[in-house]
Amino acid sequence: MSNDINVTINETDTIEVTITGGIAASTYSHVDSFVDGDLSSGILTVTHNLNVEYPLVQIYNSNKKLVSPDDVTYVDSNSSLVDLSSWGPIEGTWHLIIMGGN
C-alpha cells in the first residue's frame, strides 16, 4: 500500500497536508506571533480561518518555551479565544500554532 503526500503553503501562512492512499486525512495549521498589545484584558482573539471545529492551540513564549494558556475557547470554526491573563503582561514576541483536521 502506498500513500501520496501533498503539502500546500499559501500566502496566509496556512499549511495543508493531504495524504491519500491507505489513509485519507487533511491537517491545517495557522502560525502567528503576537505581543502584549495584541491582548485585551489578557485575552488573545485569533482568527485562523481554518474552518475546523476544536483546533489544537499551542503557545510559545519569547524564550521559545511551550506555555499552557489559562483557557482556550472555541468561538466558531474560524476563530478562538486564548486566555493568557495569569501570565500578566507578556514580554517580547510570543508565537502560536493552531492546528485542526478533518
SULTAJO-V500146 format. One record per helix or strand of 3 or more residues. SS is the DSSP state (H for helix, E for strand). FROM is the first residue (numbers start at 1). LEN is the number of residues. Records with the same first field share a line. If there is no record, write none. Layout:
SS = FROM-LEN + FROM-LEN
//
This chain:
E = 4-6 + 14-7 + 25-10 + 43-5 + 56-5 + 71-6 + 79-5 + 94-8
H = 36-3 + 85-3
//
